[in-house]
Amino acid sequence: MSSVLPAFVVSLSRRAVLSVAAASALAAACLCGAQPAQAQTPVRFTLDWRFEGPAALFLMAIEKGYFKAEGLDVTIDTGNGSREAIPRVASGTYDVGFGDVNSLIRFRDENPSIDLKAVMMVYDRPPFAIVGRKSRGVTADVKSLEGRKFGAPAADAAFAQWPIFKAVNKLDDSKIRLENVGFPVREPMLASGEVDAVFGFAPSSYINLKSRGVPVDDIVLMLMSDYGVELYGNVVMVSPKFAAEKPEAVRGLLRAITKSVKDTVANPDLGAQLVIKRNDVAKVEVELERLKMTLEQNVMTPWVKANGFGGIDKARWDRALDQIGLTFSFKDKAKAGDAFTDVFLPASAERVF
């Protein structure tokens, strides 16, 4: 039998091989087209504090993939106080930070060559508070603070506003004793009666006292905003270098955070769970209460509900600058006060929820 195949069979076999090869190449090309390699922009983000309830405002964006969808590879680290975020971002160690805007304003006045700015208002109402105990003589009457002993962490943003608070309320600080204490011992010292009151963020100090067994009816929470202090609170700030070199990344970041905050407002239970994943000593019920308190008191204020999240009211901003000027001598008030820009914010319609 002849081993030579008919010519049409050989031709058909070659066509089949070429067809399979072409199909394989086309499939590979389609696969590559469907999954393009996208370079993610690395972003270093510092919080103001530990992974506690309020951190969910940003962790939700990681969980839902909002940062990734904007082409951002965001790494979130804990902080050591809302004032400490400022030098971290100003130095370029971090691209983005979450910290106190009032301390930022003072920083700008003291460092006029560094154009560090806030790009999103998160705490429309500041969490600055004085937390005391009725059993130690503190009441809702501001004058009850005279003659008391305070635990005052030097790096605390609430304590930084004490000069404004006492000026607005005409307190005689010669009758008040201040003791510099560390953050870890602040609430324990109040719980044990070593001090009569402390400075702190309301969601932190109030919830921490409750978790240490201090009866709720013995806790006096004085929100500074209820006592004539018109300051704003924490903001998202970006380093001058990051803002100048990657403005679209900043815009994408704020779009992702806006969606993250909206989802956290809608589902705080999930937000608390995300915090617990990163803080194995925290309790979900404690962080959920802390988060809900932050959302109600600081984030979703009446002004935000009416005007949208992330921006500021210019008239109030000017009044806040005047209050800072009560106890701080500006070298250049206008330049220091130019600490907020809304040019990177999403459209206003996206920020109403």
C-alpha positions as semicolon CSV with decimal commas, in nm:
position;residue;x (nm);y (nm);z (nm)
1;M;0,000;0,000;0,000
2;S;0,138;0,339;-0,092
3;S;0,247;0,567;0,201
4;V;0,195;0,878;-0,006
5;L;-0,121;1,069;0,095
6;P;-0,338;1,226;-0,170
7;A;-0,256;1,591;-0,235
8;F;-0,598;1,718;-0,122
9;V;-0,557;1,539;0,215
10;V;-0,219;1,702;0,275
11;S;-0,359;2,037;0,175
12;L;-0,658;1,994;0,409
13;S;-0,434;1,893;0,699
14;R;-0,218;2,201;0,653
15;R;-0,526;2,424;0,640
16;A;-0,657;2,268;0,962
17;V;-0,330;2,325;1,145
18;L;-0,311;2,685;1,028
19;S;-0,675;2,739;1,125
20;V;-0,620;2,606;1,477
21;A;-0,307;2,816;1,518
22;A;-0,488;3,129;1,402
23;A;-0,780;3,061;1,634
24;S;-0,541;3,014;1,928
25;A;-0,363;3,339;1,850
26;L;-0,695;3,523;1,822
27;A;-0,814;3,381;2,153
28;A;-0,494;3,487;2,323
29;A;-0,525;3,836;2,177
30;C;-0,885;3,863;2,295
31;L;-0,788;3,746;2,642
32;C;-0,517;4,008;2,665
33;G;-0,757;4,273;2,540
34;A;-1,018;4,175;2,799
35;Q;-0,768;4,195;3,086
36;P;-0,524;4,477;3,016
37;A;-0,241;4,524;3,259
38;Q;-0,326;4,842;3,449
39;A;-0,059;5,014;3,655
40;Q;-0,192;5,102;3,999
41;T;-0,072;5,431;4,149
42;P;0,061;5,362;4,500
43;V;-0,085;5,590;4,766
44;R;0,036;5,602;5,128
45;F;-0,248;5,708;5,359
46;T;-0,211;5,784;5,732
47;L;-0,506;5,784;5,967
48;D;-0,528;6,010;6,269
49;W;-0,555;5,723;6,515
50;R;-0,588;5,350;6,551
51;F;-0,814;5,117;6,356
52;E;-1,130;5,211;6,545
53;G;-1,487;5,278;6,432
54;P;-1,423;5,598;6,230
55;A;-1,155;5,425;6,022
56;A;-1,440;5,242;5,847
57;L;-1,499;5,561;5,646
58;F;-1,187;5,472;5,447
59;L;-1,160;5,095;5,493
60;M;-1,490;5,052;5,310
61;A;-1,324;5,183;4,993
62;I;-1,071;4,900;5,010
63;E;-1,337;4,640;5,083
64;K;-1,559;4,751;4,794
65;G;-1,271;4,800;4,551
66;Y;-1,338;5,171;4,503
67;F;-0,971;5,271;4,527
68;K;-0,870;4,994;4,288
69;A;-1,137;5,098;4,038
70;E;-0,976;5,443;4,033
71;G;-0,635;5,289;3,956
72;L;-0,508;5,342;4,311
73;D;-0,319;5,101;4,535
74;V;-0,392;5,257;4,874
75;T;-0,210;5,150;5,190
76;I;-0,372;5,276;5,513
77;D;-0,163;5,306;5,829
78;T;-0,262;5,400;6,184
79;G;-0,169;5,735;6,336
80;N;-0,066;5,890;6,669
81;G;-0,316;6,174;6,690
82;S;-0,493;6,403;6,446
83;R;-0,218;6,665;6,475
84;E;0,058;6,416;6,394
85;A;-0,087;6,345;6,049
86;I;0,018;6,694;5,938
87;P;0,398;6,659;5,953
88;R;0,369;6,308;5,811
89;V;0,203;6,443;5,497
90;A;0,394;6,771;5,481
91;S;0,724;6,583;5,482
92;G;0,612;6,354;5,201
93;T;0,637;6,044;5,418
94;Y;0,269;5,998;5,335
95;D;0,081;6,115;5,025
96;V;-0,250;6,154;5,205
97;G;-0,354;6,203;5,565
98;F;-0,660;6,235;5,784
99;G;-0,614;6,502;6,048
100;D;-0,723;6,821;6,222
101;V;-0,777;7,119;5,991
102;N;-0,726;7,375;6,270
103;S;-0,380;7,241;6,339
104;L;-0,321;7,248;5,963
105;I;-0,407;7,619;5,954
106;R;-0,157;7,691;6,231
107;F;0,104;7,476;6,056
108;R;0,064;7,676;5,735
109;D;0,121;8,000;5,923
110;E;0,435;7,863;6,087
111;N;0,561;7,702;5,763
112;P;0,455;7,939;5,483
113;S;0,678;7,771;5,225
114;I;0,481;7,444;5,251
115;D;0,151;7,470;5,064
116;L;-0,016;7,177;5,240
117;K;-0,393;7,184;5,189
118;A;-0,709;7,001;5,287
119;V;-0,908;6,867;4,993
120;M;-1,214;6,717;5,164
121;M;-1,397;6,802;5,487
122;V;-1,492;6,483;5,669
123;Y;-1,584;6,604;6,020
124;D;-1,815;6,897;5,950
125;R;-1,864;6,917;6,325
126;P;-1,545;6,859;6,525
127;P;-1,533;6,579;6,783
128;F;-1,341;6,799;7,029
129;A;-1,477;6,738;7,376
130;I;-1,421;6,768;7,744
131;V;-1,532;6,449;7,916
132;G;-1,583;6,458;8,292
133;R;-1,763;6,276;8,570
134;K;-2,052;6,400;8,780
135;S;-1,906;6,220;9,080
136;R;-1,599;6,442;9,040
137;G;-1,802;6,762;9,040
138;V;-1,833;6,817;8,663
139;T;-2,175;6,913;8,524
140;A;-2,311;7,050;8,198
141;D;-2,245;7,400;8,337
142;V;-1,914;7,511;8,189
143;K;-1,827;7,694;8,511
144;S;-1,813;7,359;8,689
145;L;-1,477;7,304;8,518
146;E;-1,312;7,566;8,736
147;G;-1,136;7,406;9,031
148;R;-1,097;7,073;8,850
149;K;-0,797;6,866;8,747
150;F;-0,770;6,775;8,377
151;G;-0,586;6,499;8,196
152;A;-0,444;6,677;7,891
153;P;-0,241;6,483;7,630
154;A;0,001;6,731;7,474
155;A;-0,054;6,598;7,121
156;D;-0,434;6,589;7,146
157;A;-0,624;6,806;6,896
158;A;-0,906;6,865;7,145
159;F;-0,660;7,000;7,401
160;A;-0,516;7,224;7,129
161;Q;-0,853;7,403;7,118
162;W;-0,862;7,463;7,494
163;P;-0,740;7,825;7,462
164;I;-1,033;7,899;7,229
165;F;-1,284;7,715;7,448
166;K;-1,181;7,897;7,765
167;A;-1,170;8,235;7,586
168;V;-1,518;8,194;7,435
169;N;-1,659;8,076;7,771
170;K;-1,460;8,323;7,984
171;L;-1,310;8,060;8,212
172;D;-1,047;8,145;8,471
173;D;-0,774;7,894;8,396
174;S;-0,583;7,990;8,711
175;K;-0,845;7,778;8,889
176;I;-0,786;7,479;8,660
177;R;-0,504;7,226;8,688
178;L;-0,373;7,062;8,373
179;E;-0,171;6,742;8,384
180;N;0,007;6,615;8,073
181;V;-0,090;6,250;8,034
182;G;-0,033;5,991;7,765
183;F;-0,314;5,872;7,541
184;P;-0,311;5,515;7,681
185;V;-0,372;5,632;8,041
186;R;-0,615;5,917;7,973
187;E;-0,944;5,731;8,023
188;P;-0,807;5,493;8,288
189;M;-0,703;5,794;8,500
190;L;-1,050;5,944;8,468
191;A;-1,213;5,610;8,546
192;S;-0,999;5,570;8,859
193;G;-1,061;5,928;8,976
194;E;-0,703;6,050;8,937
195;V;-0,837;6,336;8,724
196;D;-1,180;6,497;8,711
197;A;-1,202;6,543;8,334
198;V;-1,003;6,484;8,017
199;F;-0,968;6,637;7,673
200;G;-1,036;6,406;7,382
201;F;-1,244;6,314;7,081
202;A;-1,596;6,237;7,200
203;P;-1,631;5,898;7,025
204;S;-1,299;5,786;7,172
205;S;-1,310;5,906;7,532
206;Y;-1,682;5,858;7,593
207;I;-1,693;5,505;7,452
208;N;-1,366;5,410;7,623
209;L;-1,504;5,520;7,960
210;K;-1,820;5,317;7,907
211;S;-1,617;5,011;7,813
212;R;-1,420;5,049;8,137
213;G;-1,739;5,022;8,340
214;V;-1,801;5,389;8,423
215;P;-2,181;5,434;8,453
216;V;-2,330;5,634;8,167
217;D;-2,517;5,863;8,406
218;D;-2,184;5,956;8,566
219;I;-2,028;6,065;8,236
220;V;-2,055;6,430;8,132
221;L;-1,984;6,491;7,763
222;M;-1,916;6,853;7,671
223;L;-1,893;6,888;7,295
224;M;-1,699;7,207;7,232
225;S;-1,924;7,284;6,935
226;D;-2,216;7,309;7,181
227;Y;-2,025;7,571;7,380
228;G;-1,955;7,836;7,119
229;V;-1,661;7,678;6,933
230;E;-1,729;7,708;6,559
231;L;-1,424;7,522;6,432
232;Y;-1,426;7,247;6,173
233;G;-1,279;6,904;6,241
234;N;-1,081;6,642;6,052
235;V;-1,006;6,663;5,682
236;V;-0,840;6,464;5,408
237;M;-0,517;6,643;5,320
238;V;-0,270;6,567;5,042
239;S;0,098;6,647;5,011
240;P;0,184;6,938;4,780
241;K;0,395;6,705;4,565
242;F;0,119;6,448;4,522
243;A;-0,140;6,716;4,440
244;A;0,087;6,880;4,182
245;E;0,212;6,566;4,012
246;K;-0,099;6,345;4,028
247;P;-0,412;6,564;4,034
248;E;-0,625;6,296;3,866
249;A;-0,519;6,047;4,131
250;V;-0,638;6,293;4,397
251;R;-0,973;6,328;4,220
252;G;-1,005;5,950;4,197
253;L;-0,917;5,916;4,564
254;L;-1,192;6,157;4,667
255;R;-1,447;5,987;4,441
256;A;-1,363;5,658;4,610
257;I;-1,382;5,808;4,961
258;T;-1,717;5,969;4,883
259;K;-1,858;5,629;4,783
260;S;-1,694;5,474;5,089
261;V;-1,853;5,722;5,329
262;K;-2,193;5,678;5,161
263;D;-2,172;5,300;5,203
264;T;-2,058;5,332;5,565
265;V;-2,356;5,555;5,644
266;A;-2,583;5,295;5,483
267;N;-2,419;4,993;5,648
268;P;-2,227;5,079;5,967
269;D;-2,241;4,715;6,077
270;L;-2,016;4,616;5,787
271;G;-1,793;4,913;5,865
272;A;-1,742;4,792;6,221
273;Q;-1,658;4,443;6,094
274;L;-1,389;4,588;5,865
275;V;-1,230;4,760;6,165
276;I;-1,227;4,438;6,367
277;K;-1,039;4,263;6,086
278;R;-0,750;4,503;6,143
279;N;-0,772;4,538;6,521
280;D;-0,788;4,204;6,695
281;V;-0,821;4,355;7,044
282;A;-1,125;4,565;6,955
283;K;-1,485;4,460;7,021
284;V;-1,731;4,487;6,737
285;E;-2,014;4,625;6,953
286;V;-1,785;4,897;7,091
287;E;-1,655;5,000;6,749
288;L;-2,005;4,997;6,601
289;E;-2,125;5,237;6,871
290;R;-1,816;5,453;6,817
291;L;-1,877;5,461;6,442
292;K;-2,247;5,544;6,474
293;M;-2,165;5,823;6,719
294;T;-1,910;5,968;6,475
295;L;-2,152;5,952;6,183
296;E;-2,430;6,121;6,378
297;Q;-2,230;6,390;6,556
298;N;-1,949;6,471;6,314
299;V;-2,013;6,349;5,960
300;M;-2,385;6,358;5,876
301;T;-2,463;6,696;6,028
302;P;-2,768;6,903;5,930
303;W;-2,545;7,119;5,707
304;V;-2,404;6,814;5,526
305;K;-2,751;6,667;5,475
306;A;-2,862;6,993;5,317
307;N;-2,549;7,084;5,121
308;G;-2,359;6,762;5,057
309;F;-2,055;6,589;5,200
310;G;-1,696;6,711;5,170
311;G;-1,724;7,088;5,133
312;I;-1,728;7,389;5,365
313;D;-1,944;7,692;5,436
314;K;-1,725;7,995;5,364
315;A;-1,890;8,221;5,620
316;R;-1,841;7,964;5,895
317;W;-1,483;7,904;5,779
318;D;-1,411;8,274;5,825
319;R;-1,564;8,271;6,174
320;A;-1,349;7,970;6,262
321;L;-1,039;8,160;6,148
322;D;-1,140;8,449;6,371
323;Q;-1,172;8,212;6,667
324;I;-0,829;8,063;6,601
325;G;-0,702;8,421;6,598
326;L;-0,831;8,473;6,953
327;T;-0,539;8,274;7,089
328;F;-0,297;8,251;6,795
329;S;-0,108;8,543;6,643
330;F;-0,116;8,494;6,267
331;K;0,182;8,606;6,064
332;D;-0,032;8,596;5,751
333;K;-0,394;8,509;5,827
334;A;-0,502;8,506;5,462
335;K;-0,232;8,262;5,356
336;A;-0,279;8,041;5,661
337;G;-0,653;8,043;5,607
338;D;-0,617;7,933;5,246
339;A;-0,596;7,580;5,378
340;F;-0,890;7,425;5,195
341;T;-0,955;7,369;4,826
342;D;-1,259;7,210;4,665
343;V;-1,108;7,173;4,316
344;F;-1,056;6,797;4,356
345;L;-1,401;6,718;4,497
346;P;-1,653;6,515;4,297
347;A;-1,953;6,698;4,152
348;S;-2,194;6,823;4,418
349;A;-2,468;6,584;4,304
350;E;-2,241;6,288;4,386
351;R;-2,187;6,419;4,738
352;V;-2,550;6,444;4,849
353;F;-2,672;6,137;5,031
